[in-house]
Amino acid sequence: MGSSLVPVIIALILLEIHKNSECHKIEVTPDPGTIVIFSKKAAQAVNCSVCTGEGPSQTCNSFLRLKEPQTTTVNFNCSQPGDVFTVEINQEIDCTDSSCNNIDAVHPDSTRFLEFTRTFTWDLKVPESKTFQLDFPAPGLRQIKPSEPCPNKHTYTLIAYQRTGPTSIGTFCQNGTISRIQVLHKGRVSLEVPKGTDLNPSDFKVSMGAETKVLVEVDSKLPRGQSSTDYFTPNYALGLFSDEKMKWNFAVEPMHNFSVLFQDYTAPECQKRALSLEYTLGDKTVLTKTLKDDQPANKQGDFSLALANCEQKRGTKGLSLNFKVSVFRSGSPYLCTVDLQNEEGLSLQIENKNPKSYCEMKMNSVVQEKIVVPVGTKADLSFLDCPVEELQLTGTKNIDCLTGSTCAVSGTTLTIPMLGSTLPAPLQQFTWLLRVPDQNTVDLTYPQGNLHQSVPEKECNERVSLLVSESDGSNIGQFCSFGKGAIQKIQIKANVSITAMPKSIKDLSQDKGPFLNITLSPEISENVVYSVSPLVLGTTYLATPNWPNGMNPSSSVTWIVNVPQEHRAELQFTNVSKPKCDTGHTTVEIQQLGSNGHSQSWREDQSVPNIVNQLESFYLNMSNCEPKSGSFAVLSKVTLLKETKNVLGIIFAVVGVLLILLIIALIVVCVICKKKKPKANRSSIVMPRGNALLPGNATFPKTRADNESHVYASIEDSKVYGHLLDKDQPAVESDNGAWSNGHQVDMYRPFTGPTDPTPVITESPVDYSLDRGEERGGDRSFLDPSSTFMPGRPRTPLISQSSLGFEDRRMVANELNTFKSFGDINAIRLSADESRLQPQSDSDSDLYTEPEYEETV
């Protein structure tokens, strides 16, 4: 039984030895000038060693120092060497033989030895009478008590090596007021980081300082605003050595006061000389104090504190001091109270636009970088050294709507509420946040006209401009209440943010609105819809949302453009930016309003025409794709032009109607004039020695021999014997002719002349001229036969043959009006118009004076 257990025990021992020898192995390559040290933690009883080498040459120990810049395999014969060993990475910076100027103390790779607690050390050395200077970048270091941990687990320790022994200058954490430390002659800087913590070092610079007799000198830059910072003397726990000196230099911001308070101290037992405590203020004033005195308070400017220990008795505890420097603002603050308890959904924000200024803002006695007064609260505000021009006051009003039936948004008019006159700055921005239920659309209209979208070609210069954005923060556009705006309505299918900003005024409180009317309508398919009435005189610009940046992916916008009658719209695409689409296509589509027929559309891979003419109202729709690169943005403009074709047609139609009316009027006037014109009875005149002259004409168109004016086809009996039947006619002499119906007619005589149809005239033609009757003082229509014929001749009217007053030249002057011959009627045609003369009643003859002819021989 016992013999059987021996092999098992031996196997277990060998297995344990193998596990311990091959448990953990790493490769280490020190940087040039760097030493890597593995050391066992104190009070560690675990049997774990660090080994180098292989086989029989392997050596194991509790301490390993690697200096050569070559790769070394390091083995640990335990499973968790990080719990037993620590790693120190040491660098030496020696400035005794050469000058050191801003040498970077660089930390090694942060991923190395992550499973160990790491300590990075820098050994610094300068000539004995000089100091080495450590400059820490902002935000600097903060001194803590030795037992106090750092928040980020990065703990710095500074040690000075003196003849009396090492002195701990202090323990520090990152993010503090200490920007520089100078240490006499020789010292060490160490940074300890626990295992498993990533290295986040605060690199510092090393240089040689000036000669001094002070052990350590600390420079601290106190922060702006209110703060309190603790400082400790070297060897705080044990006390400062005899005759040691140190100094603190404090930089205080302008418009700030400081106070020094000793919180805890241990006074030494002095054997020689007294403890010295001196303050040097910014104006070179020196204040000497003791540990028990009141320290400087409510002072301004930079200052320094110099501390010199006495020669203390041996075996007694040395000087230890913990003091606090408090900084606070000087001057009298401006106080005001903001009460938003009665304003539903209203909040205020106040921000300092100049971070370099010395403005100090407080809300309810708490310093704030930015003051936010929440909805429905009341707050006391304080402003110290805050110029008005450096403060920005903004307001926000939430208008929420959860149900469409009782929505407070619909019918709302956007106005700026009263904010009070005690605020320290003018209102520079006011935002309305509209939250509407799903499946609803927000309609925006201007109460007093139309809106104008601001574009570089035509920017808003009104008192107030309105920035309209969607709920995701993407801008739709900047609008204003332009005097000649074209946008009647904006419809947005999302929650909306509307921000009012002053343009020509400095305070929005000077123009409280109303700015916009808000109503709700059913959900639309597009993201944004504009209703546009283009300007009759001028140009209307249409810009895609977020112009000049691109539209949101997979979003769309529509303009409903109303073209007035007798006009046509000239749509011009002035600036088009096209993306490279990953999914889908961008489209630009134009379709007449109310028409489901043909439409014009273009994609991103097609060329958009420069100008498109529209004769009627139309839709303009643009939609974006999922861009792979680039953006989709379009700027277009609409110009209204008079429709020239319709105008010319109307003009021609009106002119034609007027011409027709004019012609009809002329015809009517001519007919009336002809009816009213007197019908003059023309007389046939026998002129045996010449040709007859027609009144108003120079000569007859034909001679008497050439015309048939004296020929009668027949003679009515009433004309021949009418005078015998008229009992009322007076008797006349035979040589003066006879009368019939008031007309003097010729008497019949036998015709003894030639029987040819055309009588022969033997006399030579004689021209006759027209005498206008000067003795009457005016024109006469007819000639006077008594003054032209010897003897007197009967008057023969120049009328148509069919007229009752027609006289035939063949008649002789007898009572029976017989003919001279039996030939054909030889009528005398005095003019071409005679054929158009109509028979007239006797009243016509009596009404008008007959024209008379005179013969000129």
C-alpha positions in Angstrom: 0.0 0.0 0.0 2.7 2.4 1.0 4.9 1.4 -1.9 2.1 2.1 -4.3 1.7 5.7 -3.1 5.4 6.7 -3.6 5.2 6.9 -7.4 2.0 9.1 -7.2 3.6 11.5 -4.8 6.7 11.7 -7.0 4.6 12.5 -10.0 2.7 15.2 -8.2 5.9 16.8 -7.0 7.4 16.7 -10.6 4.1 18.2 -12.0 4.2 21.0 -9.5 7.8 21.7 -10.3 7.0 21.8 -14.0 4.1 24.2 -13.4 6.2 26.5 -11.3 9.0 26.6 -13.8 6.8 27.1 -16.9 4.0 29.2 -15.4 4.7 32.7 -16.9 7.2 33.9 -19.5 7.6 37.4 -21.0 10.2 39.1 -23.3 11.7 42.4 -22.2 13.6 44.9 -24.3 14.7 48.0 -22.4 14.9 51.3 -24.3 18.3 53.0 -24.6 19.1 54.8 -21.3 16.3 52.9 -19.5 16.5 50.4 -16.8 13.8 47.8 -16.1 13.7 46.4 -12.6 11.5 43.6 -11.3 11.3 43.5 -7.5 9.3 41.5 -5.1 6.7 43.4 -3.0 7.4 43.6 0.7 5.7 41.1 3.0 5.1 38.7 0.2 5.5 35.1 1.3 4.5 33.4 -1.9 7.1 31.2 -3.4 7.6 33.0 -6.7 10.8 34.0 -8.4 11.9 35.8 -11.5 14.3 33.7 -13.6 16.5 34.4 -16.7 18.4 31.9 -18.8 17.6 28.3 -19.8 18.5 24.9 -18.5 21.4 24.5 -16.1 22.4 28.2 -16.6 19.0 29.5 -15.5 19.1 31.8 -12.4 16.1 32.7 -10.3 15.9 35.5 -7.8 13.4 37.9 -6.1 15.0 40.9 -7.9 16.0 41.4 -11.6 17.6 44.4 -13.2 17.8 44.7 -17.0 19.8 47.5 -18.5 21.1 46.4 -21.9 18.8 47.3 -24.9 18.4 43.7 -26.0 15.6 41.2 -25.7 15.7 39.0 -22.6 13.3 36.2 -21.8 12.0 36.5 -18.3 10.2 33.5 -16.6 8.2 33.6 -13.4 7.6 30.4 -11.6 4.2 31.4 -10.3 0.8 31.8 -12.0 0.2 35.5 -11.0 3.5 37.3 -10.9 1.7 40.7 -11.0 0.5 40.0 -7.5 4.0 39.4 -6.2 6.3 41.6 -8.3 6.4 45.3 -9.3 8.1 46.8 -12.3 10.1 49.9 -12.2 11.1 51.7 -15.4 13.9 54.1 -14.6 15.6 56.9 -16.6 18.6 59.0 -15.6 18.9 62.6 -16.7 22.3 64.1 -15.7 22.8 67.8 -16.4 26.1 68.2 -14.4 28.3 68.1 -17.5 26.0 69.6 -20.1 23.2 72.1 -20.0 19.7 70.7 -20.0 17.1 72.7 -21.7 13.5 71.5 -22.0 14.2 67.8 -22.1 11.0 65.8 -22.5 10.4 63.2 -19.8 8.7 60.6 -22.0 6.7 57.7 -20.6 7.2 54.3 -22.1 4.6 52.4 -24.0 1.4 52.4 -22.0 0.6 48.7 -22.9 3.8 47.3 -21.5 3.7 45.3 -18.2 0.0 46.0 -17.8 -0.4 43.0 -15.4 2.2 44.6 -13.0 2.1 47.6 -10.8 4.3 50.0 -12.6 6.5 52.8 -11.2 8.1 55.2 -13.7 11.1 57.0 -12.2 13.3 59.8 -13.4 16.6 60.5 -11.5 17.6 64.1 -12.0 20.9 65.8 -11.2 22.3 69.3 -11.8 25.3 71.2 -10.3 25.2 71.5 -6.5 24.2 75.2 -6.4 21.6 75.0 -9.0 18.1 73.6 -9.4 16.4 71.3 -11.8 13.2 72.7 -13.1 10.1 70.6 -13.9 7.5 72.2 -16.1 4.1 70.5 -16.1 1.6 71.3 -18.9 -1.9 72.5 -18.2 -3.8 71.7 -16.2 -0.8 71.0 -13.9 -0.5 69.1 -10.6 -2.4 69.3 -7.4 -0.7 68.6 -4.0 -2.3 66.1 -1.7 -1.6 64.4 1.6 0.7 61.4 1.4 -2.2 59.1 2.4 -4.7 60.5 -0.1 -5.3 58.6 -3.3 -5.6 60.3 -6.8 -8.9 60.0 -8.7 -7.3 58.6 -11.8 -4.9 56.4 -9.9 -1.9 58.2 -11.3 0.2 59.4 -8.3 3.3 61.6 -8.6 5.9 61.8 -5.9 8.8 64.2 -5.8 11.9 63.6 -3.6 14.9 65.8 -3.0 18.3 64.3 -2.0 20.1 66.5 0.5 23.1 65.9 2.8 20.8 65.4 5.6 18.9 62.7 3.7 16.0 62.4 1.3 13.2 64.9 1.7 9.8 64.2 0.3 8.7 67.4 -1.5 5.2 66.2 -1.8 2.6 63.9 -3.4 0.7 65.1 -6.3 -2.2 64.3 -8.6 -3.1 65.5 -12.1 -5.4 68.5 -12.8 -4.2 71.1 -10.4 -2.7 74.6 -10.1 1.0 73.8 -9.8 2.7 74.5 -13.1 6.4 74.4 -12.1 8.6 73.0 -9.4 12.3 73.8 -8.9 14.4 71.4 -6.7 17.9 72.0 -5.5 20.7 69.9 -6.9 19.4 66.3 -7.0 16.1 64.5 -6.8 13.7 61.9 -8.2 10.3 62.1 -9.8 8.2 59.0 -9.7 4.8 58.0 -11.2 3.0 55.0 -9.8 0.2 53.3 -11.7 -1.5 50.2 -10.3 -1.8 47.0 -12.4 -4.6 46.8 -14.9 -4.7 50.6 -15.3 -3.9 52.2 -18.7 -1.2 54.7 -18.5 -2.4 58.3 -19.0 0.7 60.3 -18.2 1.2 64.0 -17.8 4.5 64.5 -19.7 6.7 67.2 -18.3 9.8 69.0 -19.4 13.2 69.1 -17.5 15.6 72.0 -17.6 18.3 73.5 -15.5 17.2 76.4 -13.2 19.0 79.3 -11.6 21.3 79.2 -8.6 19.5 79.4 -5.3 19.7 78.4 -1.6 16.0 77.4 -1.4 15.3 73.7 -1.2 12.2 73.9 -3.3 10.3 76.6 -5.1 6.7 76.0 -6.3 4.9 78.1 -8.9 1.1 78.0 -8.8 -1.3 79.6 -11.2 -4.6 80.1 -9.4 -7.7 79.5 -11.5 -10.2 82.1 -12.6 -13.3 82.4 -10.5 -13.9 81.1 -7.0 -11.5 78.3 -5.8 -9.6 76.9 -2.8 -6.3 75.1 -3.0 -4.3 73.2 -0.4 -0.5 73.3 -0.1 1.8 71.3 2.3 5.4 71.8 3.4 8.0 69.1 2.6 8.1 66.1 4.8 4.6 67.0 6.0 4.2 63.9 8.1 7.7 64.1 9.7 8.4 67.8 9.5 10.8 70.1 7.8 14.5 69.8 8.6 16.3 72.5 10.4 17.3 75.6 8.4 15.4 74.4 5.3 13.9 77.1 3.1 11.1 76.9 0.6 9.0 79.3 -1.4 5.6 79.4 -3.1 4.8 81.9 -6.0 1.1 82.5 -6.7 -0.3 84.1 -9.9 -3.8 85.6 -9.3 -6.1 86.6 -12.1 -7.2 90.2 -12.5 -10.4 91.3 -10.8 -9.8 88.6 -8.2 -9.1 88.7 -4.5 -7.2 86.2 -2.5 -7.0 85.1 1.2 -4.5 82.8 2.9 -5.6 80.6 5.7 -3.4 78.3 7.9 -5.5 75.2 8.4 -3.0 73.0 10.3 0.5 73.5 11.4 3.1 72.2 13.9 5.6 74.8 15.2 9.2 73.6 15.7 11.1 74.0 18.9 13.7 76.5 17.8 17.2 76.5 19.3 18.6 79.3 17.2 16.9 81.9 15.1 13.2 82.3 14.9 10.8 80.9 12.2 10.5 83.4 9.3 7.3 83.9 7.4 7.2 86.6 4.7 4.6 87.7 2.1 5.7 89.7 -0.9 2.7 91.3 -2.6 2.4 92.5 -6.2 3.3 96.1 -5.3 6.5 94.8 -3.7 5.0 95.3 -0.2 6.5 92.8 2.3 4.4 91.5 5.1 6.1 89.6 8.0 3.9 87.2 9.9 4.1 84.4 12.4 2.2 81.1 12.5 -0.3 82.5 14.9 -1.0 85.8 13.1 -3.9 86.5 10.8 -2.7 85.9 7.3 -3.4 88.3 4.3 -7.0 88.4 3.3 -9.0 90.2 0.5 -5.8 91.2 -1.3 -5.4 91.6 -5.1 -2.5 90.8 -7.4 0.2 88.2 -7.5 2.1 87.3 -4.3 4.7 85.0 -2.9 5.2 83.2 0.5 8.7 82.5 1.7 9.2 80.1 4.7 12.5 79.6 6.5 12.7 77.1 9.3 14.8 77.8 12.4 17.5 75.6 13.8 15.4 73.4 15.9 16.4 71.2 18.9 17.5 67.7 18.1 15.0 65.0 18.5 12.0 67.3 18.2 9.5 67.2 15.4 10.1 69.7 12.7 7.9 72.3 11.1 4.8 71.1 9.2 2.3 73.4 7.7 -0.9 72.9 5.7 -2.4 76.2 4.3 -5.2 77.1 1.9 -5.3 79.8 -0.7 -8.8 81.0 -1.6 -9.6 83.1 -4.6 -12.8 84.9 -5.2 -14.1 87.7 -7.4 -13.8 91.3 -6.4 -16.4 94.0 -7.0 -20.2 94.3 -6.6 -22.3 91.9 -8.7 -25.5 92.7 -10.6 -28.5 90.9 -9.0 -31.8 90.1 -10.6 -34.6 87.6 -10.2 -36.3 85.6 -12.9 -39.8 84.1 -12.3 -41.1 81.7 -14.9 -43.8 80.1 -12.8 -46.6 81.7 -14.7 -45.2 81.1 -18.2 -46.1 77.7 -19.5 -43.2 75.9 -21.3 -40.8 78.9 -21.1 -37.1 78.6 -20.1 -34.2 81.0 -20.3 -30.5 80.5 -21.1 -27.7 83.0 -20.4 -24.2 82.4 -21.7 -20.9 84.2 -21.7 -19.7 84.5 -25.3 -16.2 85.5 -24.3 -14.5 82.7 -22.3 -11.4 84.8 -21.8 -13.4 87.5 -20.0 -13.6 87.7 -16.2 -17.4 87.4 -16.1 -18.7 85.5 -13.2 -22.2 84.2 -13.3 -24.1 82.6 -10.4 -27.6 81.1 -10.1 -28.8 80.7 -6.6 -25.3 81.5 -5.3 -23.7 78.8 -7.4 -21.1 79.7 -10.0 -22.2 78.6 -13.5 -20.5 78.6 -16.8 -23.9 78.8 -18.5 -27.1 79.7 -16.6 -30.3 77.7 -17.5 -33.5 78.7 -15.7 -35.8 75.7 -16.1 -39.5 75.7 -17.0 -41.8 76.8 -14.2 -39.0 77.9 -11.8 -37.8 81.0 -10.0 -34.1 81.8 -9.7 -31.8 84.5 -8.2 -29.1 85.5 -10.7 -25.8 87.3 -10.0 -23.4 88.8 -12.6 -20.0 90.1 -11.7 -17.8 91.9 -14.3 -20.0 90.7 -17.2 -20.2 93.3 -20.0 -23.6 93.4 -21.7 -22.1 92.9 -25.1 -20.5 89.6 -24.0 -23.7 88.0 -22.6 -26.2 86.1 -24.8 -29.7 85.8 -23.6 -32.0 83.3 -25.3 -35.4 82.0 -24.6 -37.2 78.7 -25.5 -40.9 77.9 -25.4 -42.1 74.4 -25.7 -45.6 73.9 -27.3 -46.5 70.3 -26.9 -49.5 68.6 -28.4 -50.3 65.0 -27.5 -53.8 64.6 -29.1 -55.0 66.1 -32.3 -58.5 66.9 -31.1 -57.4 69.2 -28.2 -54.0 70.3 -29.6 -52.8 73.6 -28.3 -50.6 74.1 -31.4 -53.4 74.5 -33.9 -54.4 78.2 -34.1 -51.4 79.4 -32.2 -49.8 82.7 -33.0 -46.1 82.9 -32.2 -45.3 85.9 -30.0 -42.5 86.6 -27.5 -43.8 86.7 -23.9 -42.8 89.4 -21.4 -39.5 88.5 -19.8 -39.1 91.5 -17.4 -36.8 94.5 -17.6 -34.2 93.4 -15.0 -32.3 90.9 -17.2 -28.7 91.9 -17.7 -28.7 91.5 -21.5 -31.0 92.0 -24.5 -33.0 89.1 -25.9 -31.0 87.9 -28.9 -32.8 84.7 -29.8 -36.1 83.1 -29.1 -37.1 79.5 -30.1 -40.4 77.8 -30.3 -40.4 74.0 -30.2 -43.5 72.6 -31.7 -44.3 68.9 -30.9 -47.3 67.6 -32.8 -48.9 64.1 -32.9 -48.2 61.6 -35.6 -50.0 61.8 -39.0 -50.2 65.6 -38.7 -48.6 68.4 -40.6 -47.6 71.8 -39.3 -48.8 74.7 -41.5 -46.9 78.0 -41.1 -48.3 81.3 -42.5 -47.4 84.9 -41.9 -50.3 86.9 -40.4 -49.7 90.0 -42.5 -48.7 88.8 -45.9 -46.2 86.4 -47.5 -42.8 85.1 -46.5 -39.5 85.3 -48.3 -36.7 82.7 -48.1 -33.3 84.3 -47.6 -30.8 83.3 -50.3 -27.5 84.9 -51.2 -29.1 86.6 -54.2 -31.8 88.1 -52.0 -31.1 88.1 -48.3 -33.4 89.0 -45.5 -32.8 92.5 -44.2 -36.0 92.9 -42.1 -36.2 93.6 -38.4 -36.5 89.9 -37.5 -35.6 86.7 -39.4 -37.0 83.2 -38.7 -34.9 80.0 -38.9 -37.2 77.0 -39.5 -35.7 73.6 -38.7 -36.9 70.0 -38.4 -36.8 68.1 -35.1 -33.5 66.4 -36.0 -31.8 69.8 -36.2 -31.6 70.0 -40.0 -32.4 73.5 -41.3 -35.2 74.0 -43.7 -34.4 77.7 -44.4 -34.3 81.2 -43.1 -37.3 83.3 -43.7 -38.5 86.8 -43.1 -41.7 88.9 -43.4 -40.5 90.5 -46.6 -42.6 93.3 -48.0 -42.9 91.5 -51.4 -42.7 87.9 -50.3 -44.0 85.0 -52.5 -44.4 82.1 -50.0 -48.0 81.9 -48.8 -47.6 78.7 -46.7 -45.0 76.2 -45.5 -46.1 72.7 -44.6 -43.7 70.5 -42.6 -44.3 66.8 -41.8 -42.4 66.7 -38.5 -41.9 68.4 -35.2 -40.7 71.9 -35.9 -38.2 74.3 -34.4 -38.7 78.1 -35.2 -36.0 80.5 -34.0 -36.4 84.3 -34.2 -33.2 86.3 -34.5 -32.9 90.1 -34.7 -31.5 91.6 -37.9 -31.8 95.4 -37.8 -32.6 95.6 -34.1 -30.5 94.6 -31.1 -33.3 93.3 -28.8 -36.1 91.0 -29.8 -38.2 92.4 -27.0 -38.6 95.5 -29.3 -40.6 93.4 -31.8 -42.8 90.8 -30.0 -44.6 89.7 -33.1 -46.9 88.1 -34.1 -44.4 86.3 -36.3 -46.3 83.2 -37.6 -49.7 81.5 -37.4 -49.6 77.8 -36.6 -52.3 75.4 -37.8 -52.5 71.6 -38.2 -53.5 69.7 -41.3 -53.5 66.0 -42.4 -50.2 64.3 -43.0 -48.5 65.0 -46.4 -46.3 62.6 -48.3 -43.4 65.1 -48.8 -41.2 66.4 -46.0 -41.8 70.0 -46.9 -44.4 71.7 -49.2 -44.4 75.4 -50.2 -47.3 77.2 -51.6 -45.9 80.0 -53.8 -47.4 83.0 -55.5 -44.6 84.4 -57.7 -44.0 88.1 -57.8 -45.5 89.8 -60.9 -42.6 92.3 -60.9 -39.3 90.7 -59.8 -37.9 87.3 -59.3 -39.0 84.6 -56.9 -36.2 82.3 -55.6 -36.9 78.6 -54.7 -34.2 76.9 -52.6 -34.2 73.3 -51.4 -34.2 72.7 -47.6 -30.9 73.3 -45.9 -29.6 75.4 -48.8 -26.7 75.7 -49.7 -26.0 72.4 -47.9 -27.7 69.3 -49.2 -31.1 67.9 -48.5 -31.5 65.0 -46.0 -31.2 61.6 -47.5 -34.4 60.1 -48.9 -36.3 63.4 -48.3 -38.5 65.3 -50.7 -39.8 68.9 -51.2 -42.6 70.3 -53.3 -43.5 73.8 -54.5 -47.0 74.5 -55.6 -46.5 77.5 -57.9 -49.7 79.5 -58.8 -49.3 81.3 -62.1 -51.8 84.2 -62.6 -53.9 84.6 -65.7 -52.5 86.2 -68.8 -48.9 85.3 -67.6 -46.5 82.5 -68.1 -43.8 81.3 -65.6 -40.2 81.1 -66.6 -38.5 78.5 -64.3 -34.7 78.7 -64.3 -32.4 76.3 -62.5 -29.5 78.5 -61.5 -27.5 76.3 -59.2 -27.8 72.5 -59.1 -25.6 70.2 -57.0 -25.9 66.4 -57.7 -24.8 63.5 -55.5 -23.5 60.1 -56.4 -26.4 57.9 -55.2 -25.9 54.7 -53.3 -29.6 53.7 -53.3 -32.4 55.2 -55.4 -32.2 58.3 -57.6 -32.6 62.0 -57.2 -35.5 63.4 -59.3 -36.7 66.8 -60.4 -40.3 66.7 -61.7 -42.6 69.3 -63.1 -46.3 68.8 -63.6 -49.2 71.1 -64.3 -51.5 71.8 -61.4 -54.6 69.6 -61.4 -53.4 67.5 -64.3 -52.7 63.8 -64.0 -51.2 63.7 -67.5 -47.7 64.2 -68.9 -45.0 65.4 -66.6 -41.3 66.3 -67.1 -38.7 64.7 -64.8 -34.9 64.4 -64.6 -32.6 62.2 -62.6 -29.1 62.9 -61.2 -27.6 61.2 -64.3 -29.5 63.5 -66.7 -29.0 67.1 -67.6 -31.6 69.5 -66.2 -32.6 72.2 -68.7 -31.6 75.7 -67.9 -35.1 77.2 -68.5 -38.5 75.6 -68.5 -41.6 77.7 -69.5 -45.0 77.0 -67.8 -48.2 78.5 -69.1 -50.3 77.4 -66.1 -49.9 76.7 -62.4 -47.7 73.7 -61.7 -46.0 71.4 -59.2 -42.2 71.4 -58.8 -41.1 68.3 -56.9 -37.6 67.3 -55.9 -36.5 64.2 -54.0 -33.2 63.0 -52.8 -31.6 59.5 -52.8 -29.4 57.8 -50.3 -26.1 59.5 -51.3 -22.9 57.7 -51.5 -21.0 60.9 -51.8 -21.9 64.6 -52.5 -25.2 66.3 -51.7 -28.3 67.3 -53.5 -29.1 71.0 -53.5 -31.0 73.1 -56.1 -31.5 76.8 -56.3 -34.1 77.9 -58.9 -36.0 81.1 -59.7 -39.4 81.9 -61.2 -40.0 85.0 -63.3 -43.5 85.9 -64.5 -43.9 87.2 -68.1 -47.0 88.6 -69.8 -48.5 86.1 -72.2 -48.0 88.0 -75.5 -50.0 85.7 -77.8 -53.3 86.2 -76.0 -52.8 89.9 -75.7 -52.1 90.3 -79.4 -55.2 88.2 -80.2 -57.3 90.3 -78.0 -55.9 93.5 -79.5 -56.5 92.3 -83.0 -60.1 91.2 -82.2 -60.9 94.5 -80.6 -59.5 96.4 -83.6 -61.4 94.2 -86.0 -64.7 94.8 -84.1 -64.0 98.5 -84.0 -63.3 98.5 -87.8 -66.5 96.6 -88.5 -68.5 99.0 -86.3 -66.8 102.0 -88.1 -67.7 100.6 -91.5 -71.3 100.0 -90.5 -71.4 103.5 -89.1 -70.1 105.0 -92.3 -72.6 103.1 -94.3 -75.4 104.2 -92.1 -74.2 107.8 -92.3 -74.0 107.7 -96.1 -77.4 106.2 -96.4 -78.9 108.8 -94.1 -77.1 111.6 -96.0 -78.3 110.4 -99.4 -81.8 110.2 -98.1 -81.6 113.8 -96.8 -79.7 115.2 -99.7 -82.0 117.5 -101.9 -82.6 116.2 -105.4 -82.0 119.1 -107.7 -84.0 119.1 -111.0 -81.6 119.4 -113.8 -82.7 121.3 -116.9 -82.2 120.4 -120.5 -81.0 123.3 -122.4 -81.1 123.9 -126.1 -77.9 125.6 -127.3 -78.0 126.0 -131.0 -74.5 127.5 -131.2 -72.5 125.3 -128.7 -72.3 122.6 -126.2 -74.0 122.6 -122.8 -72.0 122.7 -119.5 -73.0 120.6 -116.5 -73.0 122.4 -113.2 -69.9 121.7 -111.3 -68.1 120.2 -114.4 -65.8 122.1 -116.7 -67.3 120.5 -119.8 -69.8 117.8 -120.8 -68.2 114.4 -121.2 -69.9 114.3 -124.5 -71.2 116.8 -127.0 -74.8 117.1 -127.7 -74.4 115.4 -131.0 -72.7 112.5 -129.3 -75.3 111.8 -126.6 -79.0 111.1 -126.7 -80.2 113.3 -123.9 -82.8 115.0 -126.2 -84.4 111.7 -127.4 -87.6 110.5 -125.8 -89.0 107.0 -126.2 -92.5 108.1 -125.2 -94.3 111.0 -123.7 -97.2 110.6 -121.3 -100.4 112.5 -122.0 -100.4 113.9 -118.5 -97.2 115.6 -119.3 -98.2 116.8 -122.7 -101.7 118.1 -121.8 -101.4 118.4 -118.1 -101.3 122.2 -118.1 -104.7 122.2 -119.9 -106.2 120.1 -117.2 -104.8 122.3 -114.4 -107.4 125.0 -114.0 -105.4 126.8 -111.4 -102.5 127.6 -113.7 -102.3 131.2 -114.8 -102.2 132.1 -118.5 -98.8 132.8 -120.0 -97.7 134.3 -123.1 -97.0 132.1 -126.1 -93.4 133.2 -126.4 -92.7 132.3 -122.8 -93.8 128.6 -123.0 -96.4 126.8 -120.9 -96.5 125.5 -117.3 -97.3 122.0 -116.1 -97.5 121.1 -112.4 -95.6 124.2 -111.6 -92.9 123.6 -114.2 -92.5 125.7 -117.3 -92.5 123.3 -120.3 -91.9 123.8 -124.0 -94.7 123.9 -126.5 -95.0 121.6 -129.4 -94.0 122.8 -132.8 -93.6 120.8 -136.0 -90.1 119.5 -136.5 -88.5 120.6 -139.7 -85.0 119.5 -139.0 -83.1 116.4 -140.2 -84.6 113.0 -139.5 -81.2 111.4 -138.6 -81.0 109.9 -135.1 -78.2 112.3 -134.3 -78.8 116.0 -135.2 -76.1 117.8 -137.1 -74.6 120.8 -135.6 -73.2 123.2 -138.1 -71.8 125.7 -135.7 -68.3 125.2 -134.5 -68.1 124.2 -130.8 -67.9 127.0 -128.4 -66.7 126.5 -124.9 -68.8 127.7 -122.1 -67.7 128.6 -118.6 -69.6 128.5 -115.4 -70.7 131.8 -113.9 -71.3 131.5 -110.1 -73.5 134.5 -109.9 -71.4 137.1 -108.3 -74.3 139.5 -108.2 -75.9 137.3 -105.6 -72.8 137.2 -103.5 -72.5 133.4 -103.5 -72.8 130.1 -105.4 -75.9 129.4 -107.4 -77.1 125.9 -108.1 -78.7 126.7 -111.5 -78.1 129.1 -114.4 -80.5 132.0 -115.1 -81.8 131.4 -118.7 -82.9 135.1 -119.0 -79.4 136.3 -118.8 -77.9 133.8 -121.3 -80.5 133.3 -124.1 -81.9 135.6 -126.7 -84.9 135.2 -126.7 -85.8 133.6 -123.4 -86.0 129.8 -123.4 -88.1 127.5 -121.3 -86.4 125.7 -118.5 -85.8 122.1 -119.0 -85.1 120.0 -115.9 -82.2 117.7 -116.1 -84.0 114.7 -114.8 -84.4 111.0 -115.8 -86.5 110.1 -118.7 -88.8 108.1 -116.5 -89.5 111.2 -114.4 -92.7 113.0 -114.8 -90.8 116.2 -115.4 -88.7 114.8 -118.3 -88.7 117.0 -121.4 -87.9 116.0 -124.9 -85.8 118.3 -127.2 -88.0 117.4 -130.1 -91.0 119.2 -128.7 -91.8 122.6 -130.1 -93.2 125.5 -128.2 -96.8 125.1 -129.0 -99.8 124.5 -126.8 -100.1 120.8 -127.6 -96.4 120.1 -127.2 -96.1 118.4 -130.6 -92.8 117.1 -131.9 -90.7 118.6 -134.6 -90.1 115.1 -136.1 -91.1 111.5 -135.7 -87.6 110.2 -135.0 -86.3 108.4 -131.9 -86.0 110.1 -128.6 -82.7 112.0 -128.3 -82.3 112.3 -124.6 -79.6 114.6 -123.2 -77.5 112.8 -120.6 -75.9 115.5 -118.5 -73.9 113.2 -116.3 -73.3 109.5 -115.5 -75.2 109.7 -112.2 -78.4 110.6 -114.0 -79.3 106.9 -114.4 -79.5 106.7 -110.6 -82.0 109.5 -110.2 -85.4 108.4 -109.0 -88.7 110.2 -109.8 -89.6 112.8 -107.4 -92.9 114.2 -106.3 -94.0 117.7 -107.1 -93.3 118.7 -103.6 -89.6 118.0 -104.2 -89.6 120.4 -107.1 -91.2 123.1 -105.1 -89.0 122.5 -102.0 -85.6 123.1 -103.6 -84.4 125.8 -105.9 -83.5 124.4 -109.3 -80.0 124.9 -110.5 -79.5 127.1 -113.5 -76.9 127.2 -116.2 -75.5 130.2 -117.9 -74.1 130.0 -121.4 -70.9 131.7 -122.3 -70.5 132.4 -126.0 
